[in-house]
Amino acid sequence: MGVEKERSETSIMMDEEEFNRSIEPMLSKKGTAVYVEPRPDRDPNDINAHLKFGFEDVIAEPHSTHSFDRVWIGSHAVFELAKYIFYRVLSTLLAVPIAFLLGLLFGVISCIHIWVVMPLIQSFRMVLPSARVVWKSLTDMLVAPLFQSVGRSLSSVHVETDYN
């Protein structure tokens, strides 16, 4: 009874697409139009799709238990504000050092791959055909006769099981 009345008085004036796309709060006076320039997509390959969550994905009240609507709305606002502030503060403090370390790591890995790994692989690809001929000759001379003789001597063995 009071829940329906409070819900009808409470509304959020925000475009749904803008709300889902951005975590920044939009502050504007009533009646004034706000033009928000579209932002470039910083995750075009959608590698962080698992991080797209909202308040309802984290905190959910079943139909049987509901808090007061003002508590729910306040909790939602505090959740979004805390997520916004902590992400901005942590990314401000950690983004540049971590980007430097990752750039260094990927630079070293790329250098090793280009100047060490690929030349080794190409060298092996040039050497392996002749090594294959030598290996086949060695196995034909040493290993094949050994296994043929062991196979011939074990082929005459018969195993019988007797259950008493």
Residue pairs with C-beta under 8 A, 6 or more apart in sequence:
3 66
3 69
6 69
6 70
7 69
10 69
10 73
12 19
13 30
14 26
18 26
18 36
21 39
22 36
22 39
23 80
23 83
23 84
23 87
24 84
25 80
25 81
25 84
26 34
26 36
28 34
55 75
55 76
55 79
55 80
58 79
59 75
59 79
61 67
61 72
66 72
67 75
